[in-house]
């Protein structure tokens, strides 16, 4: 057995031994979810655990989030490993004994698993720091779920200083536990979130001729904007325009003078990412002009397309094959979900892999953001083993 395989074997043994502790971390975090930019208790818990593992905590000029570092035999190279830490405004319906104790908040996207997996990676690497060169930087990032997101503030705070590569993960209820999913290039969509306000002129419901009905204009806008997808872009390209919230009006007999629409645009095409907002303004402007109204459009945030680096995916492939075999690696399809991990990938090479958590026997087969979302906790062992071994392989230059 060569030295690389010896180190890999050590990592597997340490990860297996650590797993019960990981479950404790994950269940605590799951029980105490906090929303985007409110993760103060989560941050304090992570800092406590990371310090106990012997990691160095870097100063961070942010309300929440953590940057921690672990040095090996030298600081010649640096690899970053990122976890998001925020929860969602969802009332949990799993019935688990460690379910959320905070009404209306839940880790329904697996960020609790991400945190425990990356904490586990830190714990494993801390025990073998004499076996690798370089530095591992752990990024526990707030506000992934709420644009403009926490990635860019983390970058401004030095998260990527001297970083040569960055690793990320996301749980996937479509992949069986023990499997990972990889895809090179565009993998998750760019996101343009916007608030659109239609301005009309209020009046009595019985005298529409004296008013400009903002609700009628808004209804026409919602329907017409879908023609951007069906008629203004190449059918070969993929995109989606969705309105998640519409609000306006005060009473049944009062014509509304204003309607607010909250929407998002998703696409895997950088060209369409630039084009669709212009088409949106053109369409809304034309409708408002024809109906006597006007509009204001406010861009809330944007995430770029998540582009996975093929060389980092190749590293994942070689490492995971050595650990668990090639049959446990799947090629995943691109999705129109957004992820601000993409912001890191604009700066340094990296890739996000999918971590299988599916186990129908325990109900771990519900989609992301479901109030019944359950994960197979055995997945953390596989995720930690891969992240730790890939970090060692990258830092030691053993990528072949």
LOVOGU-992281 format. One record per residue (C-alpha): residue in one letter; x, y, z. Coordinates in Angstrom, 3 decimals, decimal comma. Example, Ala and Ser with C-alpha at 12.3 -4.5 7.8 and 13.67 -1.06 7.14 Angstrom:
# LOVOGU-992281
> aa;c1;c2;c3
> A;12,300;-4,500;7,800
> S;13,670;-1,060;7,140
This chain:
# LOVOGU-992281
> aa;c1;c2;c3
> X;0,000;0,000;0,000
> X;1,490;3,400;-1,002
> X;1,602;6,402;1,311
> X;-1,472;8,005;-0,219
> X;-3,569;4,920;0,375
> X;-2,186;4,689;3,914
> X;-3,338;8,246;4,620
> X;-6,695;7,519;3,023
> X;-7,078;4,475;5,224
> X;-6,281;6,542;8,291
> X;-8,883;9,126;7,243
> X;-11,575;6,480;6,819
> X;-10,838;5,096;10,267
> X;-10,880;8,521;11,905
> X;-14,081;9,522;10,106
> X;-15,832;6,342;11,202
> X;-14,739;6,824;14,803
> X;-15,857;10,471;14,708
> X;-19,288;9,772;13,276
> X;-21,225;9,542;16,590
> X;-19,857;12,969;17,537
> X;-20,888;14,320;14,158
> X;-24,420;13,155;14,781
> X;-24,422;15,090;18,058
> X;-23,228;18,234;16,264
> X;-25,771;17,860;13,518
> X;-28,706;17,233;15,843
> X;-27,863;20,220;18,013
> X;-27,637;22,452;14,951
> X;-30,843;20,998;13,524
> X;-32,704;21,692;16,758
> X;-31,554;25,318;16,849
> X;-32,006;26,749;13,342
> X;-31,436;30,429;12,647
> X;-32,385;32,419;9,559
> X;-30,024;34,266;7,233
> X;-27,844;36,881;8,936
> X;-29,350;35,912;12,302
> X;-27,046;32,927;12,951
> X;-25,522;34,275;16,189
> X;-25,999;31,133;18,315
> X;-24,882;28,946;15,424
> X;-21,752;31,053;15,020
> X;-20,951;30,844;18,742
> X;-21,432;27,072;18,713
> X;-19,155;26,640;15,714
> X;-16,450;28,826;17,226
> X;-16,550;26,818;20,454
> X;-16,253;23,487;18,656
> X;-13,551;24,682;16,262
> X;-11,441;26,060;19,090
> X;-11,825;22,768;20,939
> X;-10,411;21,046;17,852
> X;-7,372;23,324;17,979
> X;-8,176;25,517;14,995
> X;-7,267;29,185;14,745
> X;-10,217;31,600;14,363
> X;-9,577;34,510;12,040
> X;-11,064;37,941;12,755
> X;-14,229;38,494;10,742
> X;-15,890;41,884;10,372
> X;-19,340;40,343;10,047
> X;-22,174;39,781;12,505
> X;-22,284;36,044;11,823
> X;-20,087;33,449;10,151
> X;-16,704;31,908;10,923
> X;-13,332;31,569;9,222
> X;-11,051;29,009;10,869
> X;-7,637;27,701;9,842
> X;-5,594;24,580;10,358
> X;-1,914;24,408;9,432
> X;-0,154;21,269;8,358
> X;3,609;20,902;8,059
> X;3,809;24,252;6,283
> X;1,677;27,067;4,930
> X;2,893;26,730;1,342
> X;-0,561;26,153;-0,177
> X;-4,070;26,873;1,036
> X;-7,290;25,068;0,248
> X;-10,667;26,364;1,450
> X;-13,658;24,240;2,429
> X;-17,029;25,976;2,650
> X;-20,264;25,249;4,506
> X;-23,365;27,422;4,635
> X;-25,010;27,823;8,053
> X;-28,474;29,399;7,697
> X;-31,906;27,809;7,956
> X;-35,260;28,511;6,301
> X;-38,559;30,066;7,463
> X;-40,361;26,702;7,380
> X;-42,350;25,022;10,155
> X;-40,861;21,554;10,632
> X;-43,157;18,537;10,268
> X;-40,708;15,636;10,597
> X;-41,666;14,460;14,074
> X;-37,995;13,829;14,852
> X;-36,987;13,843;18,530
> X;-34,406;16,527;17,690
> X;-36,754;18,629;15,550
> X;-36,503;22,406;15,527
> X;-37,310;24,013;18,875
> X;-37,872;27,354;17,138
> X;-41,370;27,700;15,642
> X;-41,378;28,513;11,953
> X;-37,672;27,845;11,386
> X;-36,063;24,684;10,058
> X;-32,908;23,309;8,487
> X;-34,845;22,061;5,465
> X;-31,980;22,302;2,983
> X;-29,309;20,334;4,790
> X;-27,086;23,136;6,018
> X;-26,955;21,425;9,409
> X;-25,470;18,395;7,643
> X;-23,038;20,628;5,752
> X;-21,818;22,158;9,009
> X;-21,398;18,818;10,780
> X;-19,631;17,350;7,741
> X;-17,165;20,227;7,514
> X;-16,665;20,234;11,296
> X;-15,905;16,540;10,977
> X;-13,405;17,303;8,234
> X;-11,658;19,759;10,556
> X;-11,609;17,159;13,340
> X;-10,093;14,482;11,107
> X;-7,468;16,771;9,588
> X;-6,506;18,130;12,997
> X;-5,448;14,605;13,966
> X;-3,252;14,113;10,895
> X;-1,871;17,632;10,414
> X;1,668;16,221;10,338
> X;0,735;14,251;7,206
> X;0,047;17,172;4,844
> X;1,683;20,350;3,620
> X;-0,105;23,655;3,530
> X;-3,149;25,148;5,206
> X;-6,849;24,329;5,270
> X;-9,241;27,258;5,671
> X;-12,773;26,446;6,799
> X;-15,500;28,883;5,763
> X;-18,793;28,738;7,651
> X;-20,817;31,200;5,625
> X;-24,074;32,906;6,641
> X;-27,045;33,881;4,499
> X;-26,817;31,511;1,542
> X;-30,610;31,302;1,443
> X;-31,242;35,048;1,312
> X;-29,775;37,175;-1,475
> X;-27,536;39,099;-1,743
> X;-25,996;36,210;0,211
> X;-23,010;35,838;2,488
> X;-20,357;34,724;0,011
> X;-19,338;38,167;-1,221
> X;-18,976;39,619;2,309
> X;-16,872;36,580;3,250
> X;-14,640;37,206;0,231
> X;-14,279;40,870;1,222
> X;-13,182;39,645;4,659
> X;-10,299;37,658;3,196
> X;-11,912;34,227;2,860
> X;-10,009;33,563;-0,358
> X;-6,698;35,262;0,454
> X;-3,904;33,051;-0,957
> X;-6,418;30,231;-1,585
> X;-5,517;27,945;-4,478
> X;-8,756;25,957;-4,586
> X;-12,089;25,751;-2,811
> X;-14,266;22,726;-2,058
> X;-18,006;22,760;-1,426
> X;-20,809;20,278;-0,966
> X;-24,581;20,124;-1,023
> X;-26,828;17,307;0,145
> X;-28,967;15,682;-2,546
> X;-32,113;13,672;-1,724
> X;-32,067;12,175;-5,223
> X;-28,787;10,304;-4,619
> X;-28,558;7,265;-2,369
> X;-26,440;7,551;0,746
> X;-22,850;6,661;-0,085
> X;-23,009;8,200;-3,548
> X;-21,754;11,573;-4,689
> X;-22,730;13,558;-7,766
> X;-20,339;15,530;-9,965
> X;-20,728;17,754;-12,999
> X;-18,189;19,893;-14,833
> X;-18,975;23,439;-15,941
> X;-22,364;25,169;-15,503
> X;-24,163;23,230;-12,795
> X;-26,475;25,656;-10,997
> X;-28,230;28,693;-12,406
> X;-27,511;32,364;-12,193
> X;-30,096;34,201;-10,118
> X;-31,547;37,677;-10,663
> X;-33,924;38,556;-7,835
> X;-36,062;41,641;-8,272
> X;-38,939;43,629;-6,779
> X;-41,376;45,045;-9,299
> X;-43,939;47,699;-8,341
> X;-46,848;48,594;-10,619
> X;-48,170;52,125;-10,045
> X;-51,710;52,940;-11,092
> X;-54,331;55,398;-9,827
> X;-56,810;54,427;-7,142
> X;-60,543;54,881;-7,312
> X;-63,989;53,454;-6,652
> X;-64,636;49,907;-7,795
> X;-67,827;51,074;-9,554
> X;-66,006;53,715;-11,620
> X;-63,000;51,995;-13,265
> X;-62,966;54,657;-15,984
> X;-61,734;57,174;-13,407
> X;-58,834;55,004;-12,212
> X;-55,856;52,994;-13,414
> X;-56,170;49,516;-11,931
> X;-52,751;48,346;-10,774
> X;-54,070;44,814;-10,137
> X;-55,252;44,400;-13,725
> X;-51,917;45,686;-15,020
> X;-50,029;43,368;-12,664
> X;-52,051;40,367;-13,832
> X;-51,235;41,187;-17,454
> X;-47,575;41,641;-16,567
> X;-47,314;38,253;-14,832
> X;-48,834;36,452;-17,804
> X;-46,985;38,394;-20,485
> X;-43,567;37,961;-18,942
> X;-43,807;34,229;-19,532
> X;-43,673;34,941;-23,265
> X;-40,078;36,061;-22,777
> X;-39,252;32,407;-22,155
> X;-41,473;31,012;-24,905
> X;-40,903;33,628;-27,625
> X;-37,910;35,878;-26,951
> X;-35,160;33,345;-26,276
> X;-33,802;30,351;-28,141
> X;-35,804;27,245;-27,145
> X;-32,522;25,374;-26,800
> X;-31,573;27,641;-23,898
> X;-33,117;27,206;-20,457
> X;-34,541;29,897;-18,211
> X;-37,368;30,544;-15,791
> X;-39,183;33,643;-14,584
> X;-41,145;33,118;-11,384
> X;-43,142;35,400;-9,113
> X;-43,238;34,133;-5,548
> X;-45,267;36,920;-3,991
> X;-47,889;39,413;-5,141
> X;-49,448;42,003;-2,833
> X;-51,709;44,979;-3,370
> X;-55,082;46,529;-2,698
> X;-56,917;47,469;0,484
> X;-60,599;46,528;0,009
> X;-62,928;44,780;-2,424
> X;-64,559;48,052;-3,506
> X;-61,362;50,060;-3,943
> X;-59,326;49,970;-7,139
> X;-55,699;49,437;-6,124
> X;-53,201;52,161;-6,926
> X;-50,172;49,940;-6,403
> X;-49,187;46,266;-6,627
> X;-45,867;44,816;-5,544
> X;-44,457;41,676;-7,152
> X;-41,452;39,717;-5,892
> X;-39,766;37,691;-8,599
> X;-36,697;35,782;-9,692
> X;-35,029;34,901;-12,995
> X;-32,979;31,705;-13,334
> X;-30,784;30,632;-16,236
> X;-27,630;28,644;-16,956
> X;-26,660;31,002;-19,772
> X;-24,531;34,091;-18,988
> X;-25,869;35,643;-22,201
> X;-29,477;35,222;-21,086
> X;-28,594;36,444;-17,603
> X;-27,721;39,798;-19,171
> X;-30,551;39,780;-21,712
> X;-33,621;38,784;-19,681
> X;-33,676;41,808;-17,321
> X;-33,681;44,064;-20,394
> X;-36,565;42,108;-21,919
> X;-38,376;42,264;-18,591
> X;-38,144;46,070;-18,549
> X;-39,269;46,283;-22,176
> X;-42,336;44,093;-21,608
> X;-43,443;45,734;-18,352
> X;-42,836;49,197;-19,770
> X;-44,968;48,473;-22,821
> X;-47,880;47,134;-20,789
> X;-47,810;50,011;-18,317
> X;-47,703;52,586;-21,103
> X;-50,641;50,964;-22,854
> X;-52,721;50,875;-19,642
> X;-51,810;54,304;-18,274
> X;-49,641;53,096;-15,421
> X;-45,954;53,089;-14,648
> X;-43,492;50,792;-12,889
> X;-40,354;50,718;-10,798
> X;-37,961;47,795;-10,889
> X;-35,469;47,205;-8,102
> X;-32,720;44,623;-8,464
> X;-32,397;42,859;-5,115
> X;-29,465;40,573;-5,791
> X;-27,756;38,344;-8,296
> X;-25,789;35,104;-8,092
> X;-23,626;34,060;-11,046
> X;-23,784;30,680;-12,749
> X;-22,063;28,005;-10,645
> X;-19,231;26,688;-12,818
> X;-17,467;23,620;-11,446
> X;-13,792;23,305;-12,315
> X;-13,081;20,056;-14,162
> X;-9,665;19,601;-12,512
> X;-11,188;19,770;-9,020
> X;-13,910;17,340;-10,071
> X;-11,192;15,045;-11,366
> X;-9,546;15,256;-7,939
> X;-12,858;14,341;-6,278
> X;-13,243;11,442;-8,706
> X;-9,796;9,996;-8,068
> X;-10,041;10,454;-4,319
> X;-13,556;9,061;-3,942
> X;-12,757;6,127;-6,212
> X;-9,776;5,298;-4,012
> X;-11,951;5,569;-0,891
> X;-15,177;3,859;-1,956
> X;-15,015;2,770;-5,605
> X;-15,958;4,323;-8,956
> X;-19,488;2,884;-8,909
> X;-20,502;5,350;-6,203
> X;-19,972;8,415;-8,399
> X;-22,837;9,766;-10,512
> X;-22,973;12,497;-13,149
> X;-25,709;14,886;-12,045
> X;-27,910;17,071;-14,230
> X;-27,732;20,876;-14,144
> X;-30,480;22,576;-12,156
> X;-31,997;26,060;-12,083
> X;-31,527;26,393;-8,353
> X;-29,054;29,080;-7,333
> X;-26,063;28,944;-4,969
> X;-23,765;31,776;-3,950
> X;-20,889;29,285;-3,774
> X;-20,680;30,413;-7,400
> X;-19,201;33,714;-6,188
> X;-16,132;31,901;-4,820
> X;-15,746;30,034;-8,104
> X;-15,470;33,348;-9,942
> X;-12,283;33,994;-7,957
> X;-10,538;30,616;-7,556
> X;-10,845;27,109;-9,034
> X;-13,225;24,849;-7,161
> X;-16,241;22,610;-7,340
> X;-19,348;21,694;-5,373
> X;-20,171;17,999;-5,176
> X;-23,558;16,495;-4,372
> X;-23,684;14,332;-1,264
> X;-26,270;11,560;-1,399
> X;-28,623;11,469;1,606
> X;-31,453;9,360;0,177
> X;-32,768;6,455;2,259
> X;-36,515;5,822;1,795
> X;-36,518;3,329;4,696
> X;-36,149;6,215;7,150
> X;-38,128;8,783;5,145
> X;-35,026;10,461;3,745
> X;-36,549;10,980;0,318
> X;-38,318;14,346;0,573
> X;-37,235;17,311;-1,571
> X;-35,242;20,295;-0,406
> X;-37,282;22,951;1,425
> X;-39,979;20,469;2,404
> X;-41,248;20,679;6,015
> X;-40,767;16,886;6,056
> X;-37,147;17,016;4,882
> X;-35,086;14,248;6,530
> X;-31,513;13,154;5,831
> X;-29,619;9,914;6,317
> X;-26,947;10,897;8,818
> X;-24,605;8,173;7,519
> X;-23,955;10,554;4,615
> X;-21,736;12,684;6,839
> X;-19,168;9,902;7,055
> X;-18,849;9,810;3,273
> X;-18,745;13,588;2,928
> X;-16,123;14,048;5,623
> X;-13,969;11,238;4,225
> X;-13,980;12,808;0,771
> X;-13,324;16,380;1,914
> X;-10,486;15,366;4,243
> X;-8,816;13,037;1,728
> X;-9,232;15,492;-1,168
> X;-7,720;18,290;0,931
> X;-4,700;16,127;1,793
> X;-4,308;15,002;-1,816
> X;-4,520;18,575;-3,087
> X;-2,093;20,002;-0,540
> X;0,397;17,165;-1,022
> X;0,116;17,346;-4,776
> X;-1,068;13,734;-4,998
> X;-3,732;14,224;-7,647
> X;-2,736;11,372;-9,943
